[in-house]
Amino acid sequence: MTDPLALARPEILALRPYEHAAWDPRLERLHANESPWRVPGDTSTAGLNRYPEPQPQPLVEALAALYGVAPAQLLVGRGSDEAIDLLTRTFCAAGRDAVLVCPPTFGMYAVAALIQGAGVIKVPLRRDAGFALDLPALRAALSPAVKLVYLCTPNNPTGNELPEADVLAVLEACAGRALVVVDEAYAEFTTHPGYARRLAEFPHLVVLRTLSKAQGLAGARVGSLLASPAIVALLRKIIPPYAIAQPTVEAALQALQPPAQAVARERLATTLAERTRLAAALGLLPTVLRVWPSAANFLLVEFHDAAAALRAIMAAGLIVRDFRGAGLGEVLRITIGSPEQNDRLIRSLA
């Protein structure tokens, strides 16, 4: 079996999608039960009284250009979370199918599966090898029930980048058996060229990208799913018809213009320099046991007493993520902030 659609739920393949109101921009709209008047204070270009385009073509084309794929290979949604939900509902039947995850990793993979009623098979990363994949265990866990295998690189919350050879080994092991979903939410913070260039080689590969991190649009909720045109077309059948709000469309298009991209590149360079500086400074503190290497915009830091470190950080007016309950020991995940915020963090712990 080489067709990845053969892994999808038959009822989704047979589904007739909702038919939204289509329009001709040359005609005035009296066909979608919209209000003819804008609300006071509406400064959007298209008007918030009008439904947005379901997959806004200008945004799809701009994102496809950013990620180096054809527009037919891209689905835009409300962050990567929506893409994860769509994949789960399309490929996992409740009570029968499962996803495979490699903890510690992003929690939404398992949450989406459990909401769907699908199983969750866990193959933990090897902490003793810098949170590397356990390839033999992963291959052994690929039962017929597994339809989606999630790989996050750089991984959240550990920050490490998975070697490309390991990702390719998983892709080869899953051919004809499961989709491999490579989550590249933090791709901009690495020098790796990304896996979108491998889509033609591996029809069962799906790549997730987002504007939330390096592009600074977390509040706008813009995620992209990159895959074969057949997978994108299938997911378009079940995504809500007006998923992307008009202010989000306009904010994203503005952020993808050359002047805004130049600013984003400058801020990315600052973040990378601050990541190096903050890791070095934290590594010198007597309260810190270890700063794990990071290829993302955060650091996983192990303390002698994480609770005491957390109190000191909060006393400085900052909040970081407590990951002591994830089986990682006395660790906190610290996002790289502005130089001033990072200075304040270091002083609080010193």
Backbone torsions as a table, in degrees:
resi	resn	phi	psi	omega
1	MET	NA	119.0	179.8
2	THR	-115.2	-13.4	-179.7
3	ASP	-82.3	113.8	-178.2
4	PRO	-63.8	-22.0	179.0
5	LEU	-68.4	-19.1	177.1
6	ALA	-66.1	-16.1	177.8
7	LEU	-84.0	-13.6	-174.5
8	ALA	-75.6	159.2	175.5
9	ARG	-64.4	131.7	-178.3
10	PRO	-57.4	-35.1	-178.1
11	GLU	-69.3	-27.4	175.7
12	ILE	-75.1	-39.8	177.2
13	LEU	-60.2	-36.2	-177.6
14	ALA	-88.3	-6.3	-174.1
15	LEU	-64.9	135.3	169.7
16	ARG	-92.9	114.2	-172.7
17	PRO	-69.3	161.7	174.6
18	TYR	-60.9	136.0	179.3
19	GLU	-99.1	106.3	-179.3
20	HIS	-79.2	165.7	179.1
21	ALA	-72.6	117.6	175.6
22	ALA	-91.2	155.6	-177.0
23	TRP	-143.2	161.2	176.0
24	ASP	-111.7	119.2	-176.0
25	PRO	-61.7	-13.7	178.5
26	ARG	-79.4	-12.1	-174.8
27	LEU	-112.8	147.5	176.1
28	GLU	-77.1	139.3	-167.5
29	ARG	-87.3	115.3	171.1
30	LEU	-133.8	34.6	-170.3
31	HIS	-123.7	-6.9	-172.9
32	ALA	-121.9	15.7	178.0
33	ASN	57.2	39.4	177.7
34	GLU	-94.1	161.6	171.8
35	SER	-76.5	140.2	177.9
36	PRO	-78.8	-6.3	-175.3
37	TRP	-113.9	142.9	171.3
38	ARG	-73.6	152.1	174.2
39	VAL	-77.9	151.8	177.0
40	PRO	-57.1	135.3	179.0
41	GLY	88.4	-2.7	179.2
42	ASP	-72.4	112.6	179.3
43	THR	-110.0	10.4	-179.9
44	SER	-68.0	157.0	-179.0
45	THR	-70.1	-45.0	-174.0
46	ALA	-86.8	-21.0	-177.3
47	GLY	96.5	123.8	179.9
48	LEU	-75.3	-8.5	174.8
49	ASN	-78.7	-5.9	-179.4
50	ARG	-110.5	142.1	174.1
51	TYR	-64.6	141.4	177.6
52	PRO	-77.6	163.8	174.7
53	GLU	-65.1	134.8	-175.7
54	PRO	-55.9	-50.8	172.7
55	GLN	-123.5	88.7	-170.8
56	PRO	-57.2	116.2	-172.7
57	GLN	-60.6	-42.6	177.5
58	PRO	-59.4	-38.5	179.3
59	LEU	-71.2	-43.2	177.7
60	VAL	-58.0	-44.3	-178.8
61	GLU	-67.0	-39.3	179.8
62	ALA	-67.1	-41.0	178.5
63	LEU	-69.4	-38.7	178.2
64	ALA	-62.0	-40.1	177.3
65	ALA	-65.8	-38.7	179.9
66	LEU	-62.8	-39.2	-174.1
67	TYR	-99.4	-0.8	174.9
68	GLY	74.0	37.0	177.4
69	VAL	-128.2	170.2	174.7
70	ALA	-78.7	149.9	178.5
71	PRO	-54.7	-33.0	180.0
72	ALA	-69.5	-12.0	178.9
73	GLN	-96.4	9.4	-174.2
74	LEU	-129.6	132.5	171.5
75	LEU	-117.9	128.3	178.8
76	VAL	-100.0	136.7	-178.6
77	GLY	-144.5	-174.9	-177.6
78	ARG	-84.4	81.6	-178.1
79	GLY	72.8	174.2	176.6
80	SER	-66.0	-24.9	-179.3
81	ASP	-57.4	-41.6	-179.5
82	GLU	-67.1	-38.6	177.6
83	ALA	-61.7	-42.0	178.4
84	ILE	-62.1	-42.6	178.7
85	ASP	-64.0	-44.1	-179.8
86	LEU	-63.2	-43.5	178.4
87	LEU	-60.7	-43.6	-177.6
88	THR	-64.3	-45.5	-178.2
89	ARG	-69.7	-27.5	-178.3
90	THR	-81.5	-36.3	-171.3
91	PHE	-110.3	-8.6	-176.7
92	CYS	-120.0	116.2	174.7
93	ALA	-83.9	136.5	-179.5
94	ALA	-59.6	136.3	176.2
95	GLY	76.4	0.5	-177.1
96	ARG	-129.1	-47.7	-172.4
97	ASP	-99.7	173.1	-175.7
98	ALA	-149.6	161.6	169.9
99	VAL	-111.8	155.4	176.8
100	LEU	-115.1	127.8	-179.5
101	VAL	-127.5	158.8	-177.9
102	CYS	-121.6	84.9	-178.0
103	PRO	-74.1	155.6	-1.0
104	PRO	-75.1	130.9	-179.3
105	THR	-153.6	-175.9	-176.7
106	PHE	-59.4	127.7	-171.6
107	GLY	-71.7	-19.7	-174.3
108	MET	-68.5	-23.3	178.4
109	TYR	-59.3	-48.6	-178.8
110	ALA	-72.7	-39.5	-178.7
111	VAL	-61.1	-45.1	179.4
112	ALA	-61.6	-38.4	178.6
113	ALA	-65.8	-44.4	-178.4
114	LEU	-66.7	-36.7	176.0
115	ILE	-61.8	-38.4	180.0
116	GLN	-74.4	-15.4	-175.5
117	GLY	86.9	15.6	178.2
118	ALA	-91.3	162.1	178.6
119	GLY	-82.4	162.9	177.0
120	VAL	-127.9	115.6	176.9
121	ILE	-102.4	127.2	-174.5
122	LYS	-110.1	127.9	173.0
123	VAL	-122.5	94.1	-172.5
124	PRO	-60.6	147.4	171.4
125	LEU	-67.5	155.3	-177.9
126	ARG	-89.5	99.2	-179.9
127	ARG	-58.6	-37.3	-177.8
128	ASP	-68.3	-13.5	178.3
129	ALA	-114.9	30.5	179.2
130	GLY	72.0	32.8	-179.3
131	PHE	63.7	43.2	176.4
132	ALA	-80.7	159.9	173.8
133	LEU	-66.1	144.7	172.2
134	ASP	-97.1	85.5	-172.4
135	LEU	-61.4	-45.3	178.6
136	PRO	-59.3	-43.3	179.8
137	ALA	-66.8	-37.1	179.6
138	LEU	-65.1	-45.5	178.7
139	ARG	-60.6	-41.0	-179.0
140	ALA	-66.5	-26.5	-176.7
141	ALA	-86.1	-4.6	-177.3
142	LEU	-77.3	74.6	175.8
143	SER	-77.5	165.7	177.1
144	PRO	-58.7	-20.3	-179.3
145	ALA	-73.3	-25.2	-175.0
146	VAL	-73.0	119.8	178.5
147	LYS	-110.3	-24.2	-178.9
148	LEU	-133.2	130.9	174.7
149	VAL	-117.2	120.7	-176.3
150	TYR	-101.1	128.1	173.5
151	LEU	-125.5	122.9	-179.7
152	CYS	-107.0	118.6	-178.8
153	THR	-145.5	120.3	-7.8
154	PRO	-57.8	146.5	-172.0
155	ASN	-84.4	144.6	175.2
156	ASN	-112.2	118.2	23.6
157	PRO	-106.7	6.1	-171.3
158	THR	-81.3	-25.9	175.9
159	GLY	86.4	-6.9	-176.8
160	ASN	-82.3	152.3	177.2
161	GLU	-96.1	131.8	178.6
162	LEU	-76.3	133.3	176.9
163	PRO	-58.7	140.0	-178.9
164	GLU	-59.4	-35.2	179.5
165	ALA	-60.1	-36.7	178.8
166	ASP	-70.5	-41.6	178.3
167	VAL	-63.1	-42.4	178.6
168	LEU	-65.0	-35.5	177.4
169	ALA	-63.4	-38.9	177.2
170	VAL	-67.4	-41.8	177.9
171	LEU	-59.5	-42.7	179.7
172	GLU	-67.2	-39.4	180.0
173	ALA	-67.1	-28.9	-175.4
174	CYS	-93.8	-4.8	-178.0
175	ALA	-56.7	125.0	-179.4
176	GLY	77.4	1.2	-175.5
177	ARG	-122.3	-36.9	-176.1
178	ALA	-159.9	156.6	170.1
179	LEU	-79.1	143.1	173.2
180	VAL	-108.1	118.7	-177.1
181	VAL	-105.4	110.2	-179.6
182	VAL	-98.2	113.1	-178.0
183	ASP	-90.2	112.0	-177.9
184	GLU	-110.4	43.4	-179.1
185	ALA	-58.8	-28.1	-176.3
186	TYR	-111.9	22.7	-173.5
187	ALA	-61.1	-33.4	-176.6
188	GLU	-65.8	-18.6	-177.2
189	PHE	-90.3	7.8	178.1
190	THR	-121.4	173.2	173.8
191	THR	-99.4	1.8	-179.3
192	HIS	-68.3	138.5	-177.3
193	PRO	-72.1	-8.1	178.8
194	GLY	89.7	165.6	-173.8
195	TYR	-100.8	0.2	176.8
196	ALA	-60.9	-29.0	-179.9
197	ARG	-69.1	-9.7	-179.2
198	ARG	-100.0	3.1	-174.3
199	LEU	-61.9	-40.3	-179.7
200	ALA	-68.0	-30.8	-178.2
201	GLU	-75.8	-33.1	-176.4
202	PHE	-126.4	95.9	-178.6
203	PRO	-62.4	-19.0	-179.1
204	HIS	-95.2	12.8	178.0
205	LEU	-90.9	136.3	173.2
206	VAL	-127.7	135.3	179.4
207	VAL	-119.6	135.2	177.1
208	LEU	-108.5	131.6	175.7
209	ARG	-130.4	162.5	-177.2
210	THR	-148.6	153.4	171.9
211	LEU	-94.9	5.0	-173.0
212	SER	-72.6	-32.2	-169.2
213	LYS	-94.6	-85.9	-174.6
214	ALA	-65.2	-27.9	-178.6
215	GLN	-87.8	-8.4	174.0
216	GLY	71.3	30.9	-177.8
217	LEU	-119.9	38.8	-178.6
218	ALA	-57.8	-37.3	-178.5
219	GLY	-74.6	-17.3	179.5
220	ALA	-82.4	-26.7	179.0
221	ARG	64.2	75.7	177.9
222	VAL	-129.1	108.9	176.0
223	GLY	-120.6	154.9	179.1
224	SER	-125.7	135.9	171.4
225	LEU	-107.2	124.2	-179.5
226	LEU	-110.4	127.9	-176.9
227	ALA	-164.3	-176.1	175.8
228	SER	-64.0	151.3	177.5
229	PRO	-54.6	-32.3	-179.5
230	ALA	-66.9	-42.4	178.5
231	ILE	-67.2	-43.0	178.9
232	VAL	-60.3	-44.6	-179.6
233	ALA	-62.6	-38.2	179.4
234	LEU	-66.9	-43.4	-179.8
235	LEU	-67.8	-29.3	176.9
236	ARG	-63.5	-20.7	179.0
237	LYS	-69.3	-26.1	-173.9
238	ILE	-116.2	-7.2	176.0
239	ILE	-69.4	140.8	178.3
240	PRO	-53.5	144.5	-169.5
241	PRO	-64.3	-29.7	-179.4
242	TYR	-123.7	57.6	-170.8
243	ALA	-70.4	-33.5	-172.7
244	ILE	-101.2	114.0	-177.7
245	ALA	-67.5	149.5	-176.3
246	GLN	-59.8	-42.6	176.9
247	PRO	-60.8	-33.8	177.2
248	THR	-65.7	-44.2	179.2
249	VAL	-57.7	-48.5	-175.9
250	GLU	-69.1	-37.6	178.0
251	ALA	-65.5	-41.3	-179.5
252	ALA	-66.8	-43.1	178.9
253	LEU	-62.7	-38.6	177.2
254	GLN	-64.9	-41.3	-178.5
255	ALA	-68.3	-21.6	-178.9
256	LEU	-92.5	1.9	175.4
257	GLN	-74.1	152.8	-175.6
258	PRO	-52.6	-44.0	-180.0
259	PRO	-61.3	-41.9	179.5
260	ALA	-68.1	-35.4	178.2
261	GLN	-66.9	-34.1	176.5
262	ALA	-63.5	-41.0	176.9
263	VAL	-64.6	-42.0	-180.0
264	ALA	-61.2	-39.0	178.6
265	ARG	-66.0	-39.2	177.7
266	GLU	-63.4	-43.1	-178.9
267	ARG	-69.9	-33.4	175.8
268	LEU	-62.9	-43.8	178.7
269	ALA	-61.9	-39.4	177.3
270	THR	-63.9	-42.4	179.6
271	THR	-61.6	-42.9	-180.0
272	LEU	-64.5	-41.6	178.0
273	ALA	-65.6	-40.3	179.7
274	GLU	-68.9	-32.9	176.5
275	ARG	-60.1	-44.7	178.8
276	THR	-64.6	-45.6	-178.3
277	ARG	-64.9	-44.8	-177.3
278	LEU	-66.9	-40.7	178.9
279	ALA	-61.3	-42.6	-179.9
280	ALA	-65.7	-42.8	-178.3
281	ALA	-66.7	-42.8	179.8
282	LEU	-66.3	-36.6	-179.4
283	GLY	-63.7	-18.7	180.0
284	LEU	-89.6	-9.7	-175.2
285	LEU	-79.6	137.7	179.9
286	PRO	-67.2	-19.1	179.2
287	THR	-79.5	-11.0	-174.3
288	VAL	-102.1	128.8	175.3
289	LEU	-85.6	-41.7	-175.3
290	ARG	-160.3	141.0	168.7
291	VAL	-111.4	113.7	-177.6
292	TRP	-72.3	141.2	176.9
293	PRO	-57.6	141.3	-176.3
294	SER	-132.8	138.0	171.3
295	ALA	-113.3	18.6	-178.1
296	ALA	-119.1	-164.9	179.4
297	ASN	-101.3	33.2	178.5
298	PHE	-152.1	167.1	176.9
299	LEU	-125.8	137.0	170.6
300	LEU	-95.7	118.6	-171.6
301	VAL	-121.7	128.6	177.9
302	GLU	-100.3	129.5	-176.5
303	PHE	-113.9	160.8	168.4
304	HIS	-64.5	-39.3	-178.8
305	ASP	-142.3	93.9	-176.3
306	ALA	-65.7	-33.5	180.0
307	ALA	-63.6	-42.6	178.6
308	ALA	-66.3	-39.7	177.8
309	ALA	-63.4	-40.3	-179.8
310	LEU	-64.7	-40.4	178.0
311	ARG	-63.6	-42.0	-179.5
312	ALA	-65.1	-40.3	-180.0
313	ILE	-65.8	-43.4	179.9
314	MET	-66.3	-33.1	177.4
315	ALA	-65.0	-23.0	176.7
316	ALA	-88.1	7.4	177.2
317	GLY	82.1	21.8	-178.4
318	LEU	-122.5	155.9	175.5
319	ILE	-130.6	136.4	176.4
320	VAL	-126.1	174.7	-174.5
321	ARG	-95.8	127.4	-179.9
322	ASP	-88.2	114.2	-179.7
323	PHE	-112.2	24.8	179.7
324	ARG	-65.2	-25.7	-178.7
325	GLY	-84.0	4.0	-177.3
326	ALA	-98.1	13.7	179.4
327	GLY	75.0	21.1	-177.5
328	LEU	-104.7	2.1	-178.4
329	GLY	89.1	-151.9	-175.6
330	GLU	-85.0	69.7	-172.7
331	VAL	-120.3	148.4	171.0
332	LEU	-126.5	144.3	174.2
333	ARG	-102.0	122.6	-173.1
334	ILE	-116.2	116.2	176.3
335	THR	-71.3	141.2	175.8
336	ILE	-70.9	117.8	-178.8
337	GLY	-98.4	-160.8	174.3
338	SER	-71.5	162.6	176.8
339	PRO	-53.7	-39.8	179.5
340	GLU	-65.4	-43.6	178.9
341	GLN	-63.6	-41.3	179.7
342	ASN	-64.8	-39.4	176.1
343	ASP	-60.8	-43.3	-178.6
344	ARG	-65.3	-38.1	177.8
345	LEU	-62.3	-46.1	-179.4
346	ILE	-62.9	-43.6	179.8
347	ARG	-62.4	-38.7	-177.6
348	SER	-64.0	-33.9	-177.5
349	LEU	-87.9	-18.2	179.7
350	ALA	-83.2	NA	NA
